Amino acid sequence: MTKLIAYSWGIGHCFKVQQNIDSDSLQACKEENGDEEKLDEVMESLLESRKKVFNEVEINITKAQEKQKNTYDRKHEVATINVGTEALLENTAQKQRKGGTLDPTWLGPYIVNRCMGKGLYELSRNGKIVKTRANIARLKVYRKRSLQEMHLPSQDEVSENQIIRK
């Protein structure tokens, strides 16, 4: 038994295909020098096995892709923001620019005008539509805070802090 190893190029990948060939049929092809029927039989068997391998590879790739999609979908929830709600927009320029550490992390609040599909939203501010659109990953719902939540210091606390600092 001899092994014929061929490399098949598929969809951006290289697959190593091994085919076991009967040494008797190979020897018969060599001895007869030109028996085209034998050569055709060997080539047909090689092509059939290649087709089987490619079908198996295609099935395995689709299974792996389905598995990857399921795990991704399980970990990532589809978030939505209703039209008309106030939202904050993440300041991505602050993250990528040197020296932008004191810039605000969130900009806004903006009002969500409409959903454009696939997590893309159109925003408006002061009644005017903003030129840039934002993905849901860059938005978060704006929550107005009351004065009680903000914990503003009382006059006594302010005077105590001034005394301590002196």
Secondary structure, DSSP 8 states (H G I E B T S, - for coil): -EEEEEEEE-SS-EEEEEEEE-HHHHHHHHHHTS-HHHHHHHHHHHHHHHHHHHHHHHHHHHHHHHHHHHHHHHHS------TT-EEEEE-HHHHHSTT-TTS-SEEEEEEEEEEEETTEEEEEETTEE-SS-EEGGGEEE-----HHHHT---HHHHHHHHHHH-
